[in-house]
Amino acid sequence: MEHATFDTGHSAFDPAVVASSVAIVRTTRSSAQRAALAAVPRHNLYRKIHLGLRVCMSDALAAIGRIDTDDPADVAAITQQMSELIMLFRGHLEVEDAFIHPAIEARRPGATARIAHDHAEHVAAFAALVAGVQALRDAPSSQRDAAARALYRELAAFVADNLVHMAAEESDHNAVLWATYSDDELLAIEKAIIASIAPAKMFVYLRWIVPAIPPAERLAMMSAMRESAPAEAFDATLQMLMPHLADRDWAKLMAGLAAK
């Protein structure tokens, strides 16, 4: 069976290549890595942020797919959403390069080489997405459909690459982190990461992370924030989150917070 290749204008996205990459991620894990992943859950530096970023990517891809290019408000909303996505992913890459990769390299030199190569490619992908967003924003009405389709293809390739990339981090990098760091040490790294993120950017990360995690984790996260953040910041975060949570999820969160 032939696989279609979609030209994004910057790189070719072949579904067969993506499928092969996923298979490699699954089959090249060592027995030690598989045992670590199956063991008693350890503190996972990647879990919450990757859950949020996956939803962010999926939501943006769906939004561009159904865009009404004749509606200026729709175009403006998509360009804003894409700018937010690029900001979050660029910030996440910078955090990994500044905190997680040095921690891994400190105790297992060379272990981040593969992912570091991915990061270099992602920087180029950010530039392509920025150009695609700008093209959609500036396109005359007669060319908006073509610009939207081009941006959709570019983002689809980015999503595919990042899903494979995240899977590799969650298996390979976590195996190293769990073998060489205690949970207390991992928590210390996480606290340093959180402290490095500007409040305005953290607000946007929370918009995607909190709705993406299970109710028990959501309650624990928001309870911890209530204890540590100023009351006005906590209240503003709740108000921001409310439209993005299903009614049942919102009710569970409110009941949980009231019970604490």
C-alpha positions in Angstrom: 0.0 0.0 0.0 1.4 3.4 -1.0 1.5 6.2 1.6 0.8 9.7 0.5 3.6 12.2 1.2 2.5 15.7 2.1 4.8 18.6 1.1 4.7 21.2 3.9 6.9 23.5 2.0 9.7 22.9 4.4 9.9 19.2 4.9 8.2 16.0 3.7 5.8 14.3 6.2 5.4 10.6 5.3 3.0 8.7 7.6 5.1 5.5 7.0 8.1 7.3 8.4 6.2 8.4 11.5 4.8 4.9 12.0 8.4 3.5 11.7 9.6 6.0 14.3 6.9 5.0 16.7 7.9 1.4 16.3 11.5 2.3 17.0 10.5 4.0 20.2 8.5 0.9 21.3 11.0 -1.7 20.3 14.4 -0.2 21.3 13.6 0.2 25.0 15.9 -2.0 27.0 14.5 -4.5 29.5 15.7 -2.2 32.3 13.7 0.7 30.8 10.6 -1.5 30.5 11.0 -2.6 34.1 11.4 1.0 35.3 8.3 2.1 33.4 6.3 -0.8 34.9 7.5 -0.3 38.5 5.9 1.6 41.3 5.2 5.1 39.9 8.0 7.5 40.4 7.9 11.3 40.2 7.5 12.1 36.5 8.8 15.5 35.3 7.2 15.0 31.9 3.7 13.8 32.8 1.7 17.0 33.4 3.3 19.2 30.9 3.2 16.6 28.2 -0.5 16.0 28.8 -1.2 19.7 28.5 1.0 20.2 25.4 -0.7 17.2 23.6 -4.1 18.7 24.2 -2.8 22.1 23.1 -1.5 20.6 19.8 -4.6 18.6 19.1 -6.9 21.5 19.8 -5.0 23.8 17.5 -4.9 21.2 14.7 -8.6 20.7 14.9 -9.3 24.4 15.0 -7.2 25.1 11.9 -8.9 22.2 10.1 -12.4 23.7 10.6 -11.4 27.4 10.2 -13.8 29.7 8.4 -11.3 31.8 6.4 -14.1 34.2 5.4 -14.5 35.2 9.1 -11.9 37.7 10.3 -12.6 36.8 13.9 -12.0 33.1 13.2 -8.7 33.9 11.5 -7.7 36.2 14.4 -8.5 33.5 17.0 -6.5 30.9 15.1 -3.4 33.1 14.7 -3.6 33.9 18.5 -4.0 30.2 19.4 -1.0 29.3 17.2 1.1 32.1 18.6 0.3 30.8 22.1 1.2 27.2 21.1 4.6 28.3 19.7 5.3 30.3 22.8 4.5 27.3 25.1 6.5 24.7 23.1 9.5 27.0 22.7 9.4 27.7 26.5 9.1 24.0 27.2 12.1 23.2 25.0 14.2 25.9 26.7 13.2 24.5 30.1 14.3 21.0 29.1 17.6 22.3 27.8 18.3 24.4 30.9 17.2 21.9 33.6 16.4 18.4 32.6 19.1 17.7 30.0 21.9 19.0 32.3 20.5 16.8 35.1 20.6 13.7 32.9 24.0 14.5 31.5 25.4 15.0 35.0 24.8 11.4 35.9 24.6 9.7 32.5 26.8 11.5 30.0 25.6 11.2 26.4 22.1 10.1 27.3 20.4 13.2 25.8 22.2 13.2 22.4 19.2 11.9 20.5 16.7 14.3 22.0 19.1 17.2 21.7 19.1 16.6 17.9 15.3 16.6 17.9 15.4 20.0 19.8 17.5 21.5 17.0 14.9 20.4 14.5 12.1 21.8 16.6 13.7 25.2 16.6 13.5 25.1 12.8 9.9 23.9 13.0 9.0 26.9 15.2 10.3 29.2 12.5 8.2 27.4 9.9 5.1 27.7 12.0 5.7 31.4 12.7 6.0 31.9 9.0 2.8 30.0 8.4 0.9 32.0 11.0 2.1 35.2 9.5 1.1 34.1 6.0 -2.4 33.3 7.2 -2.7 36.6 9.0 -1.5 38.7 6.0 -3.1 36.7 3.2 -5.7 38.5 1.1 -9.2 36.9 1.2 -8.6 35.1 -2.1 -5.5 33.3 -0.7 -6.6 32.6 2.9 -7.8 29.0 2.2 -4.5 28.1 0.7 -2.6 29.7 3.6 -4.8 27.8 6.1 -4.2 24.5 4.4 -0.5 25.1 4.3 -0.4 25.9 8.0 -2.5 22.8 8.8 0.0 20.6 7.0 2.9 22.2 8.8 1.3 21.8 12.2 0.3 18.2 11.4 3.9 17.4 10.8 4.9 19.2 14.0 2.3 17.3 16.0 3.5 13.9 14.5 7.1 14.7 15.3 6.3 15.8 18.8 4.2 12.8 19.7 7.1 10.6 18.9 9.6 12.9 20.6 7.5 13.0 23.8 7.2 9.2 23.8 10.9 8.9 23.7 11.5 11.4 26.5 8.9 9.6 28.7 10.6 6.2 28.2 14.3 6.8 27.6 14.8 10.0 29.7 12.6 8.9 32.6 14.4 5.5 32.7 17.7 7.5 33.3 16.2 10.0 35.7 14.6 7.2 37.8 17.8 5.2 37.8 20.0 8.1 38.9 17.8 10.5 41.0 15.6 10.1 44.0 12.0 11.5 43.9 13.1 14.2 46.3 15.8 15.3 43.8 13.3 15.2 41.0 10.9 17.3 43.0 13.7 19.8 43.6 14.3 20.0 39.8 10.6 20.6 39.2 10.4 23.3 41.8 13.4 25.1 40.1 11.6 24.8 36.7 8.4 26.3 38.1 10.3 29.1 39.8 11.9 30.0 36.4 8.7 30.5 34.5 7.2 34.0 34.5 3.8 34.2 36.1 2.1 35.3 32.8 3.5 32.4 31.0 2.6 30.0 33.8 -1.0 31.2 33.6 -1.1 30.0 30.0 0.6 26.7 30.8 -2.1 26.1 33.5 -4.8 26.8 31.0 -3.7 23.7 29.1 -2.3 21.5 31.9 -5.1 21.6 34.5 -8.0 20.5 32.1 -5.8 17.8 30.7 -5.0 15.9 33.9 -7.3 13.5 35.9 -9.6 15.0 38.6 -7.5 13.8 41.6 -4.3 15.3 40.2 -6.2 18.4 39.3 -7.4 18.8 42.8 -4.0 18.2 44.3 -2.4 20.7 41.9 -5.0 23.4 42.6 -4.9 22.7 46.4 -1.1 23.2 46.4 -1.5 26.4 44.4 -4.1 27.7 46.9 -1.7 27.2 49.7 1.3 28.9 48.0 -0.1 31.6 45.8 -1.7 34.9 46.7 -5.4 34.6 47.0 -6.1 37.0 44.0 -3.8 34.9 41.8 -5.5 31.7 42.8 -9.0 33.2 42.2 -7.9 34.5 38.8 -6.6 31.1 37.8 -9.9 29.5 38.8 -11.9 32.0 36.8 -9.6 31.4 33.8 -10.0 27.6 34.0 -13.8 27.5 34.4 -14.6 27.8 30.7 -12.1 25.1 29.8 -13.4 22.4 32.2 -16.5 20.3 31.6 -19.3 21.0 34.1 -18.7 17.7 35.9 -15.0 18.3 36.2 -15.6 21.8 37.5 -18.1 20.5 40.1 -15.6 17.9 41.2 -12.9 20.5 41.6 -15.1 22.9 43.6 -16.3 20.1 45.9 -12.8 18.9 46.5 -11.5 22.4 47.3 -14.4 23.0 49.6 -13.7 19.8 51.5 -10.1 20.7 52.1 
